[in-house]
Amino acid sequence: FFALMLALGFAFGLAAIFLLPVLFVPILGSLIVQAIQFVYQSYFEIGRIKILLKIADDEKPEYDILFRKDSFDILLNYVGGILLYGLIVFGGTLLLIVPGVIWGIQFSLCPYLMVEEKLGPTEALKKSSQMTYGYKLDLFVFYLALIGIGILGFLALIIGLLWTTPMTYMAQTYAYRKLKFLYEKKNRLEGTHSPLKEKKIGRKEEEKNDEDKVPLPPKK
């Protein structure tokens, strides 16, 4: 019995040695194809975001923007940021789904920031978190509405997606512009009334008052 089991184990081992390359090569090839496809899609995502931002700013988009050099310059940075964003959301989803939803909303502006401001992945995630602070519930309702619109477009014999998909993209872009405006406005107000700035202004006023108090020399 022991010899039989040993022989069977040896036979299965040999089979695994010969079959492993046969199984491994298609899997590896599939992964390579998917990676190339992901990079290809990311490149056109960069161009799409640029066009949407132009439209949101009431500017006429130039469609050769898809093939400009600056898109290639930020491609690897964008791919890394999207992968990091996806890993964060996936990790949050494993933690009873709710953290994944929260983090998905919190860092949802990351792609726009990497394209428009050319931020690195971690910088874009950090700034997206700051820009969405206090607006997560509003964004949650907003994204639910967009999902509902997408479902309606799908139910309309799928043809409705030709209308709802561009509308969804534009709605997201306008939301980004609005949140960026509010974020910059808040920073300007905080900068104007920051304690450090007020302290410097107060110190200058004190120095000016001290100069005014200096007695003039007596006239001869």
Secondary structure as the mmCIF struct_conf table of DSSP 4:
data_model
#
loop_
_struct_conf.conf_type_id
_struct_conf.id
_struct_conf.beg_label_comp_id
_struct_conf.beg_label_asym_id
_struct_conf.beg_label_seq_id
_struct_conf.end_label_comp_id
_struct_conf.end_label_asym_id
_struct_conf.end_label_seq_id
HELX_RH_AL_P HELX_RH_AL_P1 PHE A 2 ALA A 56
TURN_TY1_P TURN_TY1_P1 ASP A 57 ASP A 58
HELX_LH_PP_P HELX_LH_PP_P1 LYS A 60 GLU A 62
HELX_RH_3T_P HELX_RH_3T_P1 TYR A 63 PHE A 67
HELX_RH_AL_P HELX_RH_AL_P2 LYS A 69 ASP A 73
TURN_TY1_P TURN_TY1_P2 ILE A 74 ILE A 74
HELX_RH_AL_P HELX_RH_AL_P3 LEU A 75 LEU A 94
TURN_TY1_P TURN_TY1_P3 LEU A 95 LEU A 96
BEND BEND1 ILE A 97 ILE A 97
HELX_RH_AL_P HELX_RH_AL_P4 VAL A 98 GLN A 106
TURN_TY1_P TURN_TY1_P4 PHE A 107 LEU A 109
HELX_RH_AL_P HELX_RH_AL_P5 CYS A 110 GLU A 116
BEND BEND2 GLU A 117 GLU A 117
HELX_RH_AL_P HELX_RH_AL_P6 PRO A 121 MET A 131
TURN_TY1_P TURN_TY1_P5 THR A 132 GLY A 134
HELX_RH_AL_P HELX_RH_AL_P7 LYS A 136 LEU A 155
TURN_TY1_P TURN_TY1_P6 ALA A 156 GLY A 160
HELX_RH_AL_P HELX_RH_AL_P8 LEU A 161 THR A 192
TURN_TY1_P TURN_TY1_P7 HIS A 193 HIS A 193
HELX_RH_AL_P HELX_RH_AL_P9 PRO A 195 LYS A 213
BEND BEND3 VAL A 214 VAL A 214
HELX_LH_PP_P HELX_LH_PP_P2 PRO A 215 LYS A 219
#
